[in-house]
Amino acid sequence: MYKHLFGPVPSRRLGMSLGIDLIPKKVCSLNCVYCEVGKTSKLTLDRMEYVKYDHVIAELEQFMSLSPKIDYITFSGSGEPTLYSRIGEVLHFVRQHYPNVKTAVLTNGTLFFDRKLRSELLQADVILPSLDAASQNVFEKIDRPHSDLHIHTYIDGLVDLRKEYLGKIYLEIFLLKGYNDSKEELDLLKNAIQSICPDSVQLNTLDRPGTLHGLLPLSNSELQEIIDYWDLPNVEIIATVEERTSVESYSGDIEAAIIETIARRPCTLDDLHCFLGMHVNEINKYLGALEANNILKTVALDRGVFYELKDK
């Protein structure tokens, strides 16, 4: 069982993707209300070697020695990957030793004001940053950032990244009803998108429990109305769970293990992680498919969000 690798997991955007997790759960620069991994335990801007570089490389070498069929090696996981101070070295190792495998960085995008970080990520094939707000008050409401983060610095960092980076930038915007869907905020977001000039903009909304109760997603028709209102090129709605899971067939053994575990007693995401020894991101993929197929339901209790089998 790997400690720093997870998957490969299917992705509509990236095909079969091997995840590299460089950050302990849940160290991040944001504490987003919608995060399905859970509440941030350490809110920080400090870039450090949170896990040993040599341990990550050893796991990667062992996994790749099996000649797996993967399309991307993706830097993501339990926290914000750009907080890892040696991410550039890991990217360089991948490019040197596995040149036929592309690399992607899934990031909240908050740290691109750091010129050194931007230079480290120039090696990646794709960068997928997020931007959920374009005003400070909405930024603080939906993303609950570290106190030293300011929206203008955040957006300026993404603009600077676009100027320096020759790879693809897929900008994700997560929309919640009553948080960042006002006309005023949408106008500001449109201005930010036009300044950043990403290769594509991908709209997302809630389809899993977040860290706060009572969050409301936007419907597909409401997301489409925003696309029509913006009238910008290359804006799309992120695929539904059903579409995402059709990229590759999921492992029936893993689905069965999750169902059997939950059948014994309701479990949180962390419970399943402990019981099954799988990474939370990998488990999330299967939970999404099981919910979409009407097999599981969620119940919010004091200790967190629990998954139960639906009554037939």
Wavefront OBJ file of the C-alpha trace (Angstrom):
o trace
v 0.000 0.000 0.000
v 1.397 3.369 -1.022
v 1.455 6.320 1.348
v 1.990 9.148 -1.147
v 0.436 7.709 -4.334
v -3.201 6.941 -5.083
v -5.097 5.546 -8.010
v -4.856 5.443 -10.918
v -8.309 7.015 -10.983
v -10.373 7.915 -14.068
v -10.865 11.540 -15.042
v -12.785 12.928 -17.988
v -10.213 15.694 -18.350
v -7.047 13.674 -17.793
v -7.880 10.055 -18.613
v -6.281 7.568 -16.210
v -4.405 9.587 -13.630
v -1.940 8.520 -10.944
v -2.216 10.882 -7.988
v 0.744 12.121 -5.960
v -0.150 13.532 -2.532
v 2.612 15.737 -1.126
v 0.671 17.356 1.733
v -0.776 15.897 4.959
v -4.544 16.058 5.435
v -5.643 18.812 5.562
v -2.932 21.457 5.209
v -4.148 24.229 2.943
v -4.185 27.968 2.322
v -7.996 27.882 2.176
v -10.799 26.346 4.228
v -13.486 26.208 1.538
v -17.047 25.673 2.686
v -17.622 23.078 -0.050
v -14.457 20.972 0.339
v -15.360 17.278 0.235
v -12.049 16.283 1.841
v -13.075 18.078 5.034
v -12.176 21.060 7.174
v -8.663 22.480 6.995
v -6.644 21.433 10.042
v -3.676 23.724 9.314
v -4.393 26.995 7.510
v -1.020 28.189 6.243
v 0.995 29.826 3.464
v 4.260 28.180 4.559
v 5.916 26.122 1.825
v 7.767 23.203 3.410
v 8.924 19.652 2.726
v 5.840 18.235 4.426
v 6.715 14.675 3.373
v 10.142 13.285 2.596
v 11.111 13.763 -1.043
v 13.070 10.480 -1.094
v 10.017 8.559 0.118
v 7.850 10.014 -2.656
v 10.418 9.164 -5.326
v 10.882 5.626 -3.992
v 7.133 4.951 -4.202
v 6.945 6.462 -7.673
v 9.831 4.323 -8.937
v 8.269 1.181 -7.488
v 4.876 1.922 -9.050
v 6.260 2.852 -12.450
v 8.412 -0.294 -12.546
v 5.142 -2.187 -13.079
v 4.650 -0.423 -16.442
v 1.164 0.875 -15.586
v -1.139 2.295 -18.250
v -1.604 5.894 -17.166
v -2.103 9.148 -19.052
v -1.113 11.650 -16.387
v 0.711 11.922 -13.104
v -1.378 14.401 -11.143
v -0.256 16.464 -8.172
v -3.273 16.748 -5.885
v -4.527 15.112 -2.725
v -5.398 15.921 0.854
v -4.172 19.515 0.904
v -2.762 22.241 -1.332
v 0.093 20.666 -3.372
v 1.891 23.952 -4.117
v 2.658 24.256 -0.403
v 5.206 21.468 -0.948
v 8.561 23.193 -1.243
v 10.084 20.488 -3.487
v 7.230 20.086 -5.967
v 9.479 21.418 -8.725
v 12.025 18.684 -8.024
v 9.368 15.976 -8.204
v 8.092 17.403 -11.502
v 11.650 17.439 -12.852
v 12.159 13.806 -11.807
v 8.988 12.753 -13.632
v 9.982 14.596 -16.814
v 13.474 13.094 -16.759
v 12.494 9.497 -16.035
v 8.987 9.156 -17.529
v 8.908 11.545 -20.495
v 5.943 9.776 -22.098
v 3.661 10.518 -19.140
v 2.147 13.975 -18.877
v 1.916 15.908 -15.619
v -0.912 17.974 -14.165
v -1.121 20.139 -11.057
v -4.514 20.564 -9.362
v -4.213 23.659 -7.199
v -6.385 26.278 -5.551
v -4.175 28.817 -7.310
v -3.643 31.064 -4.305
v 0.170 30.955 -4.203
v 1.047 32.069 -7.723
v 2.058 35.481 -6.419
v 5.282 33.593 -5.550
v 7.621 33.907 -8.558
v 9.689 30.921 -7.414
v 6.623 28.679 -7.362
v 5.580 29.830 -10.821
v 9.019 28.961 -12.177
v 8.874 25.490 -10.572
v 5.565 24.674 -12.250
v 6.643 25.696 -15.744
v 7.593 22.012 -16.215
v 3.990 20.796 -15.876
v 1.917 19.970 -18.955
v -1.350 21.212 -17.453
v -2.158 23.432 -14.485
v -5.702 23.366 -13.132
v -6.158 26.284 -10.709
v -9.371 27.359 -9.024
v -10.945 30.780 -8.670
v -14.290 31.030 -6.878
v -14.505 34.765 -6.283
v -13.247 38.084 -7.570
v -14.064 40.281 -4.570
v -12.531 40.048 -1.110
v -15.795 39.668 0.792
v -17.035 36.791 -1.377
v -13.549 35.217 -1.331
v -13.648 35.206 2.463
v -17.203 33.867 2.524
v -16.796 30.871 0.215
v -13.069 30.034 0.478
v -12.274 31.249 4.022
v -8.615 31.997 3.192
v -5.537 32.509 5.325
v -5.649 36.054 6.689
v -2.665 37.148 4.562
v -4.356 36.214 1.281
v -6.032 38.955 -0.734
v -8.117 38.474 -3.847
v -6.233 40.980 -5.985
v -2.892 39.300 -5.221
v -4.528 35.941 -5.966
v -5.833 37.049 -9.368
v -2.621 38.910 -10.238
v -0.679 35.707 -9.549
v -2.841 33.817 -12.048
v -2.355 36.588 -14.607
v 1.436 36.399 -14.112
v 1.311 32.604 -14.460
v -0.411 32.932 -17.832
v 2.280 35.332 -19.048
v 5.099 32.939 -18.128
v 3.589 29.476 -18.601
v 3.362 27.864 -22.046
v 1.278 24.840 -21.035
v -2.478 24.506 -20.712
v -4.389 26.305 -17.945
v -7.844 24.931 -17.106
v -9.486 27.340 -14.664
v -12.168 25.847 -12.411
v -14.852 27.993 -10.795
v -16.998 26.421 -8.081
v -20.406 28.075 -7.796
v -22.769 27.939 -4.831
v -26.217 29.447 -4.589
v -26.197 32.570 -2.451
v -22.402 32.681 -2.251
v -20.863 33.730 -5.566
v -23.711 33.705 -8.106
v -24.821 37.340 -7.840
v -24.715 39.492 -10.974
v -22.091 41.724 -9.361
v -19.785 38.828 -8.555
v -20.323 37.172 -11.924
v -19.327 40.424 -13.646
v -16.143 40.591 -11.565
v -15.374 36.943 -12.306
v -15.813 37.569 -16.019
v -13.305 40.429 -15.832
v -10.868 38.173 -13.971
v -11.238 35.394 -16.558
v -10.537 37.842 -19.356
v -7.383 39.018 -17.559
v -6.127 35.488 -16.842
v -6.824 34.136 -20.358
v -7.064 30.434 -19.428
v -7.322 27.805 -22.153
v -10.672 26.769 -20.738
v -13.007 27.625 -17.867
v -14.798 24.766 -16.140
v -17.832 25.483 -13.972
v -18.478 23.186 -11.042
v -21.039 23.029 -8.271
v -21.895 20.900 -5.271
v -22.554 17.193 -5.756
v -21.024 15.953 -2.478
v -21.356 17.203 1.128
v -19.109 20.129 2.028
v -17.852 21.330 5.409
v -20.995 23.396 6.137
v -24.593 22.214 6.244
v -27.246 23.703 4.009
v -25.111 24.472 0.964
v -27.113 24.636 -2.273
v -25.783 23.693 -5.718
v -26.702 25.398 -8.958
v -28.656 23.369 -11.479
v -27.225 22.614 -14.900
v -29.649 25.104 -16.417
v -28.466 27.803 -14.002
v -24.843 27.058 -14.859
v -25.715 27.276 -18.542
v -27.374 30.649 -17.939
v -24.086 31.891 -16.473
v -22.206 30.647 -19.529
v -24.678 32.462 -21.773
v -24.461 35.613 -19.632
v -20.672 35.691 -19.772
v -20.548 34.983 -23.508
v -16.913 33.916 -23.279
v -15.116 31.252 -25.342
v -14.211 27.816 -23.954
v -16.481 27.817 -20.884
v -18.050 24.460 -20.015
v -19.817 22.685 -17.196
v -17.766 19.999 -15.481
v -19.211 16.585 -16.248
v -21.694 14.876 -13.972
v -20.566 11.975 -11.805
v -22.101 9.533 -14.273
v -20.118 11.020 -17.160
v -16.891 11.151 -15.155
v -17.065 7.536 -14.094
v -17.673 6.345 -17.640
v -14.096 7.246 -18.604
v -12.970 3.818 -17.401
v -14.894 1.050 -15.692
v -14.488 1.174 -11.951
v -13.175 -1.757 -9.964
v -16.044 -3.880 -8.773
v -13.847 -5.207 -5.955
v -13.315 -1.736 -4.511
v -16.976 -0.795 -4.851
v -17.899 -4.056 -3.158
v -15.467 -3.381 -0.303
v -16.958 0.075 0.269
v -20.520 -1.279 0.213
v -19.671 -4.158 2.564
v -17.967 -1.793 5.006
v -20.871 0.661 5.036
v -23.363 -2.206 5.335
v -21.833 -3.069 8.716
v -22.223 0.505 9.961
v -22.440 4.028 8.528
v -18.999 5.521 7.841
v -17.433 8.895 7.237
v -14.844 9.428 4.515
v -12.123 9.233 7.162
v -13.592 5.982 8.518
v -13.437 4.416 5.056
v -9.875 5.661 4.636
v -8.850 3.951 7.875
v -10.753 0.721 7.217
v -9.803 0.264 3.560
v -6.345 1.858 3.498
v -7.246 3.837 0.365
v -6.549 7.499 -0.264
v -9.506 9.824 0.386
v -9.424 11.147 -3.188
v -9.693 7.634 -4.574
v -12.538 6.750 -2.198
v -14.332 9.949 -3.213
v -14.426 8.794 -6.831
v -16.202 5.581 -5.855
v -18.555 7.286 -3.395
v -19.618 9.676 -6.128
v -20.435 6.782 -8.454
v -22.320 4.880 -5.737
v -24.378 7.965 -4.874
v -25.132 8.605 -8.532
v -26.357 5.016 -8.852
v -28.692 5.547 -5.868
v -26.880 3.002 -3.682
v -25.671 5.354 -0.925
v -27.085 8.335 0.927
v -25.487 10.869 3.271
v -26.491 11.826 6.803
v -24.942 14.833 8.584
v -24.151 14.122 12.242
v -21.967 15.832 14.867
v -18.843 13.879 13.885
v -19.268 14.628 10.209
v -21.017 13.372 7.081
v -21.819 9.660 7.213
v -22.511 7.368 4.256
v -25.288 4.807 4.578
v -26.851 2.278 2.240
v -30.139 3.447 0.816
v -33.225 1.470 1.729
v -34.452 -0.582 -1.190
l 1 2 3 4 5 6 7 8 9 10 11 12 13 14 15 16 17 18 19 20 21 22 23 24 25 26 27 28 29 30 31 32 33 34 35 36 37 38 39 40 41 42 43 44 45 46 47 48 49 50 51 52 53 54 55 56 57 58 59 60 61 62 63 64 65 66 67 68 69 70 71 72 73 74 75 76 77 78 79 80 81 82 83 84 85 86 87 88 89 90 91 92 93 94 95 96 97 98 99 100 101 102 103 104 105 106 107 108 109 110 111 112 113 114 115 116 117 118 119 120 121 122 123 124 125 126 127 128 129 130 131 132 133 134 135 136 137 138 139 140 141 142 143 144 145 146 147 148 149 150 151 152 153 154 155 156 157 158 159 160 161 162 163 164 165 166 167 168 169 170 171 172 173 174 175 176 177 178 179 180 181 182 183 184 185 186 187 188 189 190 191 192 193 194 195 196 197 198 199 200 201 202 203 204 205 206 207 208 209 210 211 212 213 214 215 216 217 218 219 220 221 222 223 224 225 226 227 228 229 230 231 232 233 234 235 236 237 238 239 240 241 242 243 244 245 246 247 248 249 250 251 252 253 254 255 256 257 258 259 260 261 262 263 264 265 266 267 268 269 270 271 272 273 274 275 276 277 278 279 280 281 282 283 284 285 286 287 288 289 290 291 292 293 294 295 296 297 298 299 300 301 302 303 304 305 306 307 308 309 310 311 312
